[in-house]
Every structure is written in structure tokens, then in C-alpha cells.
């Protein structure tokens, strides 16, 4: 329990610098259900029986540290999915996913993570959180550099997908990606395998976003503004997990991870994916 309080205290100290969401994002669908408010400091997505809503970044990025604060749909959110992810386009696309699967009131959200490289995904890890993600804003971060994709919650790493190209495992490194987010109905699978359906009497469902920050390489006209590699190990370009961060990640995975594709032998009867034996 002491580490829970430490992580919660740490979450209050972390947070991306506030940007103007008008400058960074454009609403892409939802027919008025997505709104940018408070002079560009707050963005909300809503879902009702007719439609969900979504937005995307104006920029594409090739490597970076991306932070966004989210407050998820409160109450009975069963059947809803709030997706926040990086993705390129095309049949061999790359993608780095946060998805938040809603649940009945009082039951925890499921945080679903995945990594696609050259069109291949099936690398799901799922977690519960050590706080209620509907009560306040929390920071969800992706650190993506040539060696690692690190998923973080309030600065605490929960997953590290390492570059293992030398072992024949594809890694996202050549395709620039936009940030996308959407709130949509997925009650055919999202909550308890689809057994719990969306309660439309509770609509509209709303998720909120603020304090976006991208310390990242912007892709424009076929090139990246990425700076040359720096020797400063604290810089995100070179960052990996030190022993303290690794210990915090192991603690989260030991106590809050509810699914790991690398242990699902029934799903992979011909053998687990190669990265699972190298992680």
C-alpha cells in the first residue's frame, strides 16, 4: 500500500505543460459531439446512441514523448471505449494504443495497450489502475524512441516494448504517426466479452482531455525535424528505464496487469511470439 500512496503522490507532481488544443488538434467526426472549450484548454468527446466522436492531431510525429491528461466516462460506462493512440496509415501501418474499456459502476476500467509494427499487432497487455480514472485528470504518456516504446500513467511506466529488430521482431521506426482519439460504442466486446451492453439511458457519455504536450519530432514534407542524437541520457531520445523505474513497472505488472499476450499459450499454440522470450 505504501507504494500506491507514493505513486498517487507522484501523479500529482507530474503533468504535461498546457498547450492550445485548437492549435494541435482537429475534430474529425461526431457531428458536434466533440468540443474544444475554455479557449482551447479543454476538449470533450461524447457518445450517444446515434454516434460517438473523435479528433486527430494536425501534426504527424516520428518519435517523441507524448503526454495527455484524460478524465474518463464516469458511472456506468459499460460498452464504451475511449481510444487514444498513435497510428500511421495503410495495410502495413504502425500503431501504439491506449484503449480504456468501460465497466459497470463500481467496477474498474480496463486499460488495454497494444503495439502494431508493419501491420502486425496481437501484442495486447491489459491493466487495471490504482486509482479511479473518472474522478480526476491523469496523465497518459507514450515515450517512443528508436530503442523503446514505454507506456506510462502519471509518470509510472506500465509497459516497455523494446526494439528487438536484431532478433527479427519488427519495430515502429519509419512511419510517421498522428495522434487519434475517439469515444465509441463497442458493447459487442468491450465489457466482460460483450456480455454487458451499453445502457443508453445514461447517455450522453463524456470523456475529457487537457494539458497536451508533445516533445517530439514533427514530420513535414517527407522529413523529420528530429534533432541529432544527444549524449544526455535524460533526454527522451536516449531514455530507457533505470532500475527504479523498472522496479515500479514490475510492481504495476505484478499487481495490476490482468492480461499479457506473452503468457497466453492457448492463443499461440505454435509458440509464443519471439519477443516474449527476450523481454
ZADREN-657057 format. One record per residue (C-alpha): residue number from 1; residue in three letters; chain; x, y, z. Coordinates in nm, 3 decimals. Layout:
<sites>
SITE | NUM | ALA | A | X | Y | Z
...
</sites>
This chain:
<sites>
SITE | 1 | UNK | A | 0.000 | 0.000 | 0.000
SITE | 2 | UNK | A | 0.290 | 0.237 | 0.067
SITE | 3 | UNK | A | 0.387 | 0.222 | -0.299
SITE | 4 | UNK | A | 0.027 | 0.301 | -0.401
SITE | 5 | UNK | A | 0.041 | 0.622 | -0.199
SITE | 6 | UNK | A | 0.384 | 0.700 | -0.344
SITE | 7 | UNK | A | 0.252 | 0.654 | -0.698
SITE | 8 | UNK | A | -0.050 | 0.872 | -0.624
SITE | 9 | UNK | A | 0.172 | 1.142 | -0.478
SITE | 10 | UNK | A | 0.398 | 1.119 | -0.782
SITE | 11 | UNK | A | 0.095 | 1.157 | -1.009
SITE | 12 | UNK | A | 0.020 | 1.494 | -0.853
SITE | 13 | UNK | A | 0.370 | 1.615 | -0.935
SITE | 14 | UNK | A | 0.368 | 1.503 | -1.296
SITE | 15 | UNK | A | 0.179 | 1.669 | -1.575
SITE | 16 | UNK | A | 0.237 | 1.794 | -1.923
SITE | 17 | UNK | A | 0.262 | 2.162 | -1.991
SITE | 18 | UNK | A | -0.063 | 2.306 | -2.118
SITE | 19 | UNK | A | -0.095 | 2.370 | -2.489
SITE | 20 | UNK | A | -0.371 | 2.517 | -2.701
SITE | 21 | UNK | A | -0.584 | 2.231 | -2.829
SITE | 22 | UNK | A | -0.711 | 2.444 | -3.120
SITE | 23 | UNK | A | -0.353 | 2.461 | -3.248
SITE | 24 | UNK | A | -0.271 | 2.093 | -3.203
SITE | 25 | UNK | A | -0.591 | 1.905 | -3.295
SITE | 26 | UNK | A | -0.884 | 1.898 | -3.530
SITE | 27 | UNK | A | -1.221 | 1.738 | -3.464
SITE | 28 | UNK | A | -1.280 | 1.475 | -3.731
SITE | 29 | UNK | A | -1.620 | 1.326 | -3.663
SITE | 30 | UNK | A | -1.920 | 1.328 | -3.431
SITE | 31 | UNK | A | -2.147 | 1.599 | -3.573
SITE | 32 | UNK | A | -2.096 | 1.842 | -3.285
SITE | 33 | UNK | A | -2.039 | 1.581 | -3.015
SITE | 34 | UNK | A | -1.671 | 1.674 | -2.987
SITE | 35 | UNK | A | -1.597 | 2.020 | -2.849
SITE | 36 | UNK | A | -1.292 | 2.233 | -2.777
SITE | 37 | UNK | A | -1.371 | 2.458 | -2.481
SITE | 38 | UNK | A | -1.219 | 2.708 | -2.239
SITE | 39 | UNK | A | -1.016 | 2.895 | -2.503
SITE | 40 | UNK | A | -0.851 | 2.577 | -2.623
SITE | 41 | UNK | A | -0.763 | 2.436 | -2.281
SITE | 42 | UNK | A | -1.021 | 2.155 | -2.270
SITE | 43 | UNK | A | -1.151 | 1.906 | -2.526
SITE | 44 | UNK | A | -1.451 | 1.679 | -2.469
SITE | 45 | UNK | A | -1.579 | 1.380 | -2.664
SITE | 46 | UNK | A | -1.931 | 1.249 | -2.620
SITE | 47 | UNK | A | -2.121 | 0.938 | -2.722
SITE | 48 | UNK | A | -2.494 | 0.881 | -2.755
SITE | 49 | UNK | A | -2.697 | 0.613 | -2.928
SITE | 50 | UNK | A | -2.668 | 0.790 | -3.264
SITE | 51 | UNK | A | -2.292 | 0.846 | -3.273
SITE | 52 | UNK | A | -1.962 | 0.876 | -3.094
SITE | 53 | UNK | A | -1.695 | 1.136 | -3.177
SITE | 54 | UNK | A | -1.326 | 1.178 | -3.237
SITE | 55 | UNK | A | -1.030 | 1.402 | -3.314
SITE | 56 | UNK | A | -0.679 | 1.380 | -3.456
SITE | 57 | UNK | A | -0.357 | 1.575 | -3.435
SITE | 58 | UNK | A | -0.269 | 1.825 | -3.704
SITE | 59 | UNK | A | 0.093 | 1.710 | -3.693
SITE | 60 | UNK | A | 0.248 | 1.373 | -3.767
SITE | 61 | UNK | A | 0.533 | 1.256 | -3.544
SITE | 62 | UNK | A | 0.826 | 1.021 | -3.587
SITE | 63 | UNK | A | 0.949 | 0.952 | -3.231
SITE | 64 | UNK | A | 0.875 | 1.163 | -2.926
SITE | 65 | UNK | A | 0.727 | 1.183 | -2.579
SITE | 66 | UNK | A | 0.353 | 1.244 | -2.596
SITE | 67 | UNK | A | 0.151 | 1.338 | -2.287
SITE | 68 | UNK | A | -0.222 | 1.393 | -2.249
SITE | 69 | UNK | A | -0.438 | 1.424 | -1.942
SITE | 70 | UNK | A | -0.769 | 1.236 | -1.960
SITE | 71 | UNK | A | -1.071 | 1.207 | -1.736
SITE | 72 | UNK | A | -1.277 | 0.906 | -1.839
SITE | 73 | UNK | A | -1.652 | 0.847 | -1.864
SITE | 74 | UNK | A | -1.788 | 0.824 | -1.507
SITE | 75 | UNK | A | -2.055 | 0.597 | -1.364
SITE | 76 | UNK | A | -2.188 | 0.311 | -1.572
SITE | 77 | UNK | A | -1.954 | 0.323 | -1.871
SITE | 78 | UNK | A | -2.008 | -0.040 | -1.975
SITE | 79 | UNK | A | -1.987 | -0.091 | -2.350
SITE | 80 | UNK | A | -1.793 | 0.229 | -2.417
SITE | 81 | UNK | A | -1.435 | 0.255 | -2.537
SITE | 82 | UNK | A | -1.219 | 0.564 | -2.512
SITE | 83 | UNK | A | -0.929 | 0.515 | -2.754
SITE | 84 | UNK | A | -0.615 | 0.730 | -2.751
SITE | 85 | UNK | A | -0.339 | 0.618 | -2.984
SITE | 86 | UNK | A | -0.070 | 0.693 | -3.240
SITE | 87 | UNK | A | -0.111 | 0.545 | -3.587
SITE | 88 | UNK | A | 0.019 | 0.563 | -3.940
SITE | 89 | UNK | A | -0.192 | 0.468 | -4.242
SITE | 90 | UNK | A | -0.206 | 0.175 | -4.481
SITE | 91 | UNK | A | -0.208 | -0.206 | -4.465
SITE | 92 | UNK | A | 0.140 | -0.221 | -4.307
SITE | 93 | UNK | A | 0.069 | 0.055 | -4.058
SITE | 94 | UNK | A | 0.234 | 0.109 | -3.721
SITE | 95 | UNK | A | 0.025 | 0.185 | -3.413
SITE | 96 | UNK | A | 0.073 | 0.245 | -3.039
SITE | 97 | UNK | A | -0.253 | 0.207 | -2.843
SITE | 98 | UNK | A | -0.411 | 0.315 | -2.520
SITE | 99 | UNK | A | -0.775 | 0.200 | -2.503
SITE | 100 | UNK | A | -0.994 | 0.239 | -2.196
SITE | 101 | UNK | A | -1.272 | -0.019 | -2.173
SITE | 102 | UNK | A | -1.567 | 0.093 | -1.966
SITE | 103 | UNK | A | -1.743 | -0.109 | -1.698
SITE | 104 | UNK | A | -2.038 | -0.113 | -1.464
SITE | 105 | UNK | A | -2.044 | 0.144 | -1.185
SITE | 106 | UNK | A | -1.802 | 0.045 | -0.913
SITE | 107 | UNK | A | -1.607 | -0.198 | -1.130
SITE | 108 | UNK | A | -1.265 | -0.095 | -1.260
SITE | 109 | UNK | A | -1.185 | 0.026 | -1.608
SITE | 110 | UNK | A | -0.960 | -0.196 | -1.818
SITE | 111 | UNK | A | -0.662 | -0.017 | -1.972
SITE | 112 | UNK | A | -0.580 | -0.202 | -2.294
SITE | 113 | UNK | A | -0.242 | -0.149 | -2.464
SITE | 114 | UNK | A | -0.115 | -0.279 | -2.796
SITE | 115 | UNK | A | 0.169 | -0.223 | -3.043
SITE | 116 | UNK | A | 0.142 | -0.273 | -3.419
SITE | 117 | UNK | A | 0.453 | -0.287 | -3.637
SITE | 118 | UNK | A | 0.428 | -0.320 | -4.014
SITE | 119 | UNK | A | 0.062 | -0.414 | -3.987
SITE | 120 | UNK | A | 0.105 | -0.682 | -3.722
SITE | 121 | UNK | A | -0.045 | -0.637 | -3.377
SITE | 122 | UNK | A | -0.168 | -0.907 | -3.135
SITE | 123 | UNK | A | 0.057 | -0.769 | -2.861
SITE | 124 | UNK | A | -0.208 | -0.686 | -2.605
SITE | 125 | UNK | A | -0.141 | -0.618 | -2.239
SITE | 126 | UNK | A | -0.425 | -0.512 | -2.013
SITE | 127 | UNK | A | -0.426 | -0.346 | -1.673
SITE | 128 | UNK | A | -0.648 | -0.215 | -1.401
SITE | 129 | UNK | A | -0.546 | 0.116 | -1.247
SITE | 130 | UNK | A | -0.453 | 0.200 | -0.889
SITE | 131 | UNK | A | -0.695 | 0.496 | -0.884
SITE | 132 | UNK | A | -1.040 | 0.588 | -1.019
SITE | 133 | UNK | A | -0.970 | 0.738 | -1.364
SITE | 134 | UNK | A | -1.312 | 0.907 | -1.372
SITE | 135 | UNK | A | -1.269 | 1.126 | -1.062
SITE | 136 | UNK | A | -0.990 | 1.349 | -1.190
SITE | 137 | UNK | A | -0.750 | 1.401 | -1.477
SITE | 138 | UNK | A | -0.449 | 1.171 | -1.503
SITE | 139 | UNK | A | -0.156 | 1.184 | -1.745
SITE | 140 | UNK | A | -0.118 | 0.905 | -2.001
SITE | 141 | UNK | A | 0.214 | 0.912 | -2.186
SITE | 142 | UNK | A | 0.387 | 0.735 | -2.471
SITE | 143 | UNK | A | 0.763 | 0.759 | -2.491
SITE | 144 | UNK | A | 0.872 | 0.642 | -2.836
SITE | 145 | UNK | A | 1.236 | 0.645 | -2.931
SITE | 146 | UNK | A | 1.448 | 0.420 | -3.155
SITE | 147 | UNK | A | 1.501 | 0.167 | -2.874
SITE | 148 | UNK | A | 1.180 | 0.166 | -2.669
SITE | 149 | UNK | A | 0.807 | 0.227 | -2.664
SITE | 150 | UNK | A | 0.724 | 0.296 | -2.299
SITE | 151 | UNK | A | 0.364 | 0.335 | -2.182
SITE | 152 | UNK | A | 0.329 | 0.549 | -1.869
SITE | 153 | UNK | A | 0.048 | 0.650 | -1.634
SITE | 154 | UNK | A | 0.117 | 0.959 | -1.424
SITE | 155 | UNK | A | 0.486 | 0.909 | -1.496
SITE | 156 | UNK | A | 0.482 | 0.546 | -1.381
SITE | 157 | UNK | A | 0.589 | 0.302 | -1.655
SITE | 158 | UNK | A | 0.348 | 0.013 | -1.704
SITE | 159 | UNK | A | 0.492 | -0.143 | -2.022
SITE | 160 | UNK | A | 0.817 | -0.133 | -2.220
SITE | 161 | UNK | A | 0.815 | -0.267 | -2.577
SITE | 162 | UNK | A | 1.181 | -0.287 | -2.672
SITE | 163 | UNK | A | 1.337 | -0.270 | -3.017
SITE | 164 | UNK | A | 1.435 | -0.630 | -3.092
SITE | 165 | UNK | A | 1.483 | -0.598 | -3.466
SITE | 166 | UNK | A | 1.812 | -0.779 | -3.430
SITE | 167 | UNK | A | 1.604 | -1.085 | -3.329
SITE | 168 | UNK | A | 1.365 | -1.048 | -3.623
SITE | 169 | UNK | A | 1.088 | -0.856 | -3.438
SITE | 170 | UNK | A | 0.952 | -0.555 | -3.629
SITE | 171 | UNK | A | 0.963 | -0.218 | -3.451
SITE | 172 | UNK | A | 0.787 | 0.108 | -3.546
SITE | 173 | UNK | A | 1.059 | 0.343 | -3.666
SITE | 174 | UNK | A | 0.998 | 0.452 | -4.027
SITE | 175 | UNK | A | 0.635 | 0.558 | -4.050
SITE | 176 | UNK | A | 0.523 | 0.893 | -3.905
SITE | 177 | UNK | A | 0.210 | 0.870 | -3.693
SITE | 178 | UNK | A | -0.073 | 1.103 | -3.599
SITE | 179 | UNK | A | -0.245 | 1.107 | -3.264
SITE | 180 | UNK | A | -0.605 | 0.992 | -3.275
SITE | 181 | UNK | A | -0.872 | 0.969 | -3.011
SITE | 182 | UNK | A | -1.234 | 0.857 | -3.016
SITE | 183 | UNK | A | -1.520 | 0.767 | -2.786
SITE | 184 | UNK | A | -1.739 | 0.496 | -2.933
SITE | 185 | UNK | A | -1.976 | 0.212 | -2.861
SITE | 186 | UNK | A | -1.819 | -0.135 | -2.856
SITE | 187 | UNK | A | -2.067 | -0.326 | -2.646
SITE | 188 | UNK | A | -2.026 | -0.633 | -2.866
SITE | 189 | UNK | A | -1.686 | -0.697 | -2.698
SITE | 190 | UNK | A | -1.567 | -0.422 | -2.464
SITE | 191 | UNK | A | -1.717 | -0.516 | -2.128
SITE | 192 | UNK | A | -1.693 | -0.872 | -1.999
SITE | 193 | UNK | A | -1.652 | -1.002 | -2.352
SITE | 194 | UNK | A | -1.969 | -0.830 | -2.470
SITE | 195 | UNK | A | -2.197 | -0.974 | -2.203
SITE | 196 | UNK | A | -2.267 | -0.629 | -2.058
SITE | 197 | UNK | A | -2.432 | -0.389 | -2.302
SITE | 198 | UNK | A | -2.433 | -0.010 | -2.311
SITE | 199 | UNK | A | -2.711 | 0.146 | -2.101
SITE | 200 | UNK | A | -2.828 | 0.425 | -2.330
SITE | 201 | UNK | A | -3.043 | 0.576 | -2.055
SITE | 202 | UNK | A | -2.712 | 0.702 | -1.911
SITE | 203 | UNK | A | -2.613 | 0.880 | -2.236
SITE | 204 | UNK | A | -2.454 | 1.107 | -2.331
SITE | 205 | UNK | A | -2.123 | 0.964 | -2.213
SITE | 206 | UNK | A | -1.837 | 1.215 | -2.197
SITE | 207 | UNK | A | -1.458 | 1.191 | -2.174
SITE | 208 | UNK | A | -1.239 | 1.498 | -2.123
SITE | 209 | UNK | A | -0.886 | 1.592 | -2.234
SITE | 210 | UNK | A | -0.643 | 1.866 | -2.136
SITE | 211 | UNK | A | -0.273 | 1.954 | -2.099
SITE | 212 | UNK | A | -0.145 | 1.800 | -2.420
SITE | 213 | UNK | A | 0.230 | 1.812 | -2.467
SITE | 214 | UNK | A | 0.442 | 1.669 | -2.748
SITE | 215 | UNK | A | 0.818 | 1.682 | -2.706
SITE | 216 | UNK | A | 0.853 | 1.511 | -3.039
SITE | 217 | UNK | A | 0.992 | 1.508 | -3.391
SITE | 218 | UNK | A | 0.737 | 1.664 | -3.626
SITE | 219 | UNK | A | 0.717 | 1.508 | -3.972
SITE | 220 | UNK | A | 0.665 | 1.753 | -4.256
SITE | 221 | UNK | A | 0.714 | 1.731 | -4.634
SITE | 222 | UNK | A | 0.875 | 1.390 | -4.609
SITE | 223 | UNK | A | 1.131 | 1.478 | -4.343
SITE | 224 | UNK | A | 1.153 | 1.494 | -3.966
SITE | 225 | UNK | A | 1.280 | 1.783 | -3.756
SITE | 226 | UNK | A | 1.436 | 1.530 | -3.522
SITE | 227 | UNK | A | 1.749 | 1.665 | -3.354
SITE | 228 | UNK | A | 2.071 | 1.466 | -3.375
SITE | 229 | UNK | A | 2.121 | 1.208 | -3.104
SITE | 230 | UNK | A | 2.229 | 1.368 | -2.780
SITE | 231 | UNK | A | 2.454 | 1.229 | -2.513
SITE | 232 | UNK | A | 2.229 | 1.342 | -2.230
SITE | 233 | UNK | A | 2.069 | 1.017 | -2.109
SITE | 234 | UNK | A | 1.780 | 1.211 | -1.953
SITE | 235 | UNK | A | 1.669 | 1.324 | -2.297
SITE | 236 | UNK | A | 1.373 | 1.124 | -2.429
SITE | 237 | UNK | A | 1.564 | 1.028 | -2.744
SITE | 238 | UNK | A | 1.804 | 0.817 | -2.540
SITE | 239 | UNK | A | 1.579 | 0.739 | -2.246
SITE | 240 | UNK | A | 1.529 | 0.390 | -2.112
SITE | 241 | UNK | A | 1.414 | 0.264 | -1.773
SITE | 242 | UNK | A | 1.655 | 0.296 | -1.484
SITE | 243 | UNK | A | 1.647 | 0.044 | -1.201
SITE | 244 | UNK | A | 1.392 | 0.246 | -1.001
SITE | 245 | UNK | A | 1.157 | 0.277 | -1.299
SITE | 246 | UNK | A | 1.194 | -0.092 | -1.376
SITE | 247 | UNK | A | 1.101 | -0.176 | -1.019
SITE | 248 | UNK | A | 0.791 | 0.045 | -1.038
SITE | 249 | UNK | A | 0.689 | -0.117 | -1.368
SITE | 250 | UNK | A | 0.734 | -0.467 | -1.224
SITE | 251 | UNK | A | 0.519 | -0.367 | -0.926
SITE | 252 | UNK | A | 0.240 | -0.243 | -1.155
SITE | 253 | UNK | A | 0.257 | -0.555 | -1.370
SITE | 254 | UNK | A | 0.260 | -0.785 | -1.069
SITE | 255 | UNK | A | -0.037 | -0.615 | -0.900
SITE | 256 | UNK | A | -0.248 | -0.463 | -1.179
SITE | 257 | UNK | A | -0.183 | -0.645 | -1.506
SITE | 258 | UNK | A | -0.481 | -0.867 | -1.592
SITE | 259 | UNK | A | -0.376 | -0.994 | -1.937
SITE | 260 | UNK | A | -0.038 | -1.049 | -2.103
SITE | 261 | UNK | A | -0.021 | -1.195 | -2.453
SITE | 262 | UNK | A | 0.323 | -1.330 | -2.367
SITE | 263 | UNK | A | 0.171 | -1.578 | -2.122
SITE | 264 | UNK | A | -0.130 | -1.682 | -2.334
SITE | 265 | UNK | A | -0.014 | -2.020 | -2.461
SITE | 266 | UNK | A | -0.367 | -2.124 | -2.563
SITE | 267 | UNK | A | -0.379 | -1.831 | -2.803
SITE | 268 | UNK | A | -0.041 | -1.917 | -2.953
SITE | 269 | UNK | A | -0.035 | -2.299 | -2.966
SITE | 270 | UNK | A | 0.255 | -2.294 | -3.215
SITE | 271 | UNK | A | 0.466 | -2.097 | -2.968
SITE | 272 | UNK | A | 0.463 | -1.754 | -2.809
SITE | 273 | UNK | A | 0.576 | -1.456 | -3.021
SITE | 274 | UNK | A | 0.956 | -1.432 | -3.032
SITE | 275 | UNK | A | 0.977 | -1.110 | -2.831
SITE | 276 | UNK | A | 0.816 | -1.285 | -2.535
SITE | 277 | UNK | A | 1.125 | -1.493 | -2.472
SITE | 278 | UNK | A | 1.354 | -1.191 | -2.497
SITE | 279 | UNK | A | 1.175 | -0.928 | -2.291
</sites>
